Amino acid sequence: QFQLVESGGGLAQPGGSLRLSCVLSGFTMEYYAMGWFRQAPGKEREGVSCISSRDDSTNYADSVKGRFTISRDNAKNTVYLQMNSLKPEDTGVYYCAASQWDYCAGFAPVRFGSWGQGTQVTVSS
């Protein structure tokens, strides 16, 4: 299995920004789609964004489209989630996940075989 380690979470003001990082160990991430998920208090885990390795195409949840940007640096085995214009409803634990496929097809959790431990993001004034 892959090992994924997230970092960059913390406290941000509404309207502020954070950048999450996820480093993949064990295997090169070059061949795998990478995704970000989050779980807010009292809610189910939901897909936030995904980036394919096949063509670097991206997917975003409607709730974050235009505010969040996913990117990958294959040389560093790292995927990023730049979060701008943060809202209190963005609060939650953010998880990085690696897919067993090289492309994204929605945010079905079964397509992601390896998960990080999560990093807390809190948006509050």
C-alpha positions in Angstrom: 0.0 0.0 0.0 0.9 3.6 -0.5 1.7 5.9 2.4 0.3 9.4 2.1 1.0 12.3 4.5 -1.0 15.5 4.4 0.2 18.8 5.7 -0.7 22.5 5.6 -4.0 22.4 7.5 -4.8 24.9 10.3 -6.9 27.8 11.2 -7.9 30.4 8.6 -10.1 33.4 8.6 -13.2 33.5 6.3 -11.9 34.8 3.0 -8.4 33.5 3.7 -6.3 30.9 2.0 -4.5 27.7 2.8 -2.5 25.3 0.7 -2.6 21.6 1.6 0.2 19.2 0.5 0.2 15.5 0.3 3.4 13.5 -0.2 3.1 9.9 -1.6 5.7 7.3 -0.4 6.3 3.8 -1.6 5.5 4.2 -5.2 5.7 7.0 -7.7 2.5 9.0 -8.1 3.2 9.7 -11.7 0.8 6.9 -12.8 -2.0 7.4 -10.4 -4.9 9.9 -10.1 -4.9 11.8 -6.9 -7.9 13.2 -5.0 -8.8 15.3 -2.0 -11.8 14.5 0.2 -13.1 16.2 3.3 -15.4 15.4 6.1 -17.3 18.1 8.0 -18.6 17.6 11.5 -21.8 15.6 11.4 -21.5 14.9 7.6 -20.3 12.2 5.4 -17.0 12.3 3.6 -17.3 14.0 0.3 -15.1 14.4 -2.7 -13.5 17.8 -3.2 -11.2 17.5 -6.2 -9.3 15.0 -8.3 -6.5 15.2 -10.8 -5.7 12.5 -13.4 -2.3 11.3 -14.3 -3.3 10.4 -17.8 -3.9 14.0 -19.0 -3.8 16.1 -15.8 -7.5 16.8 -16.2 -9.3 17.9 -13.0 -12.6 17.6 -11.3 -14.1 19.8 -8.6 -17.1 19.7 -6.3 -19.6 22.5 -7.2 -19.1 23.9 -3.7 -15.4 24.6 -4.2 -15.3 25.3 -8.0 -13.6 28.6 -8.7 -12.1 28.8 -5.2 -9.9 25.6 -4.9 -7.2 24.4 -7.3 -5.6 21.0 -7.4 -2.2 20.4 -8.8 0.5 17.8 -8.8 4.3 17.8 -8.9 5.4 14.3 -10.0 9.0 15.1 -9.5 8.3 15.7 -5.8 5.6 13.0 -5.5 3.3 15.6 -4.2 -0.2 16.8 -4.8 -1.5 20.2 -3.6 -4.8 21.7 -2.9 -4.8 25.5 -3.0 -7.8 26.8 -1.1 -8.8 30.4 -1.6 -11.8 32.5 -0.4 -12.4 30.1 2.4 -15.8 29.8 4.0 -16.8 28.4 7.4 -18.5 25.5 5.7 -15.1 24.5 4.3 -14.2 23.4 7.9 -13.4 19.7 8.2 -10.8 17.1 8.0 -9.2 16.9 4.6 -7.9 13.6 3.3 -5.5 12.9 0.4 -6.1 9.7 -1.6 -4.4 7.8 -4.4 -6.4 6.0 -7.0 -5.5 2.7 -8.4 -6.4 4.1 -11.8 -4.7 6.8 -13.9 -7.8 8.9 -14.4 -10.6 10.5 -12.4 -14.2 9.4 -12.8 -16.1 11.3 -10.3 -15.3 10.9 -6.6 -16.3 7.3 -5.9 -14.3 6.2 -2.9 -13.9 2.7 -4.3 -11.6 4.1 -6.9 -9.1 5.3 -4.3 -7.2 2.5 -2.6 -4.8 4.5 -0.3 -5.7 7.3 2.1 -3.8 9.6 4.3 -4.6 10.3 8.0 -6.1 13.7 7.3 -5.4 17.2 8.2 -7.7 19.6 10.0 -8.9 22.7 8.4 -10.8 25.2 10.5 -12.3 28.4 9.0 -13.5 30.7 11.7 -13.4 34.3 12.8 
